[in-house]
Amino acid sequence: MEKTKVSFRTKCIHAGNGIDKETGAIRRPLTMANSYRLPEDASAMNWSDPNQLVYTRNTSANQIYLQQKLAALEDGEDCVVLGTGVSALAGVFFTFLEQHAHVICSNVSYIAVYRLLNEYFPDKYGVETSLVDTADLEEIKKAVRPNTRLIHIETPGNPTTRVSDIAEIAKIAKAAGALLSVDSTFASPYLQQPLAMGADLVIHSLTKYINGHGDAMGGAVIGRKELIDQIKRQAMVNLGGVISPFNAWLIMRGVVTLPLRMRQHSRTAQQVAEFLEAHPAVAFVAYPGLKSHPQHEIAKKQMSLFSGVLAFGLKADAATHNQFLNSLELIVPAVSIGHDESLMVYVGPDDERNHFYPPEFKDGHLRFSVGLEEAEDIIADLQQAFTRCGL
Ligand SMILES: *Cc1c(COP(=O)(O)O)cnc(C)c1O
């Protein structure tokens, strides 16, 4: 039975795993080595081959197993795993954007993407960037230029949960002769499969849902072998952002429970979003699973569930938002998303992307990654924080 042809849940467990030849262990061992024994005749060897075990900056055994698992989960030909989500994103931009190339990007996206495409690549390398609202297909079409090489979207987007229509944007990219890359971190491969909808590359911060336990960082890009090979050669071997074998091993273990976790995250987040939306002190809630979400219909079309991240605002000033955050007893005030524990941050109006936010976000908002605790306990914690703030 081929381990890549079975159902998603089964792949999470078996893909990339195998029996260790030396010990008979039924789980891939952790190999913390920097180098591997060379062949007896190394004269014809490519020292920088990213698919051969030579030196751990080229690739490691644990990295290869994780790449096999993630490629199977997204039904892609190949995968490259790097040290962080940002190194995976930067790797895509570095590989496919040459001087004077044009890129179209979501105007609401992860902060490092915003800085890379809006500042560093244009200023240092003359890359042209159009930042648009990618929920609006007409805006994307209008932004296309003869030198458009890449359309990059993040859906659902961080932090506003904006949803972009992957299948429709893939058509625009194809017509423009450009690649479409999708940062699918908020959804994970379990809830959304961008390659099947026509995307060329799907990117994940493994730090979030895929690892799921808040104890290792990583990033991945999945797609056609010919594209992934270019990223491996240019952005991995020669920029050096590889993952530690230990982190690859931890993430490999985390993925096993991805479907169970995503179902629970999604169910609890829906309950919490509905609780918040009904609360008189809440100004707005952004969660793709709510009927009030502006792209709820697109989310329903392309996601099987709506994941665990939401954003909301209080009918109160910045100081009260901070007081609310510091009144929480169970939910942890900390960055990141997709951990087992619930995490919340307050993003104030001084955020550098603020002018791109929808109007309700402009006075500041709370981003909430709903964890795996009992929904009643999370809601009780929110309730006591409302009471303590007099809301
Ligand atoms: C966290 C995050 C990233 C960056 O990932 P790191 O592993 O922190 O480098 C990129 N995109 C999205 C949507 C994220 O949430």
The ligand as an SDF file (V2000), in Angstrom:
LIG
                    3D

 15 15  0  0  0  0  0  0  0  0999 V2000
    3.5790   33.0410   12.0700 C   0  0  0  0  0  0  0  0  0  0  0  0
    3.2840   33.2290   10.6510 C   0  0  0  0  0  0  0  0  0  0  0  0
    4.3230   33.3100    9.7200 C   0  0  0  0  0  0  0  0  0  0  0  0
    5.7780   33.2830   10.1260 C   0  0  0  0  0  0  0  0  0  0  0  0
    6.1720   32.0540   10.6260 O   0  0  0  0  0  0  0  0  0  0  0  0
    7.4480   31.8860   11.6060 P   0  0  0  0  0  0  0  0  0  0  0  0
    7.5250   30.4150   11.7870 O   0  0  0  0  0  0  0  0  0  0  0  0
    7.1340   32.6580   12.8480 O   0  0  0  0  0  0  0  0  0  0  0  0
    8.6280   32.4600   10.9020 O   0  0  0  0  0  0  0  0  0  0  0  0
    3.9920   33.4510    8.3910 C   0  0  0  0  0  0  0  0  0  0  0  0
    2.7140   33.5160    7.9990 N   0  0  0  0  0  0  0  0  0  0  0  0
    1.6800   33.4540    8.8640 C   0  0  0  0  0  0  0  0  0  0  0  0
    0.2930   33.5310    8.3490 C   0  0  0  0  0  0  0  0  0  0  0  0
    1.9410   33.3110   10.2220 C   0  0  0  0  0  0  0  0  0  0  0  0
    0.9100   33.2700   11.0770 O   0  0  0  0  0  0  0  0  0  0  0  0
  1  2  1  0
  2  3  1  0
  2 14  2  0
  3  4  1  0
  3 10  2  0
  4  5  1  0
  5  6  1  0
  6  7  2  0
  6  8  1  0
  6  9  1  0
 10 11  1  0
 11 12  2  0
 12 13  1  0
 12 14  1  0
 14 15  1  0
M  END
$$$$
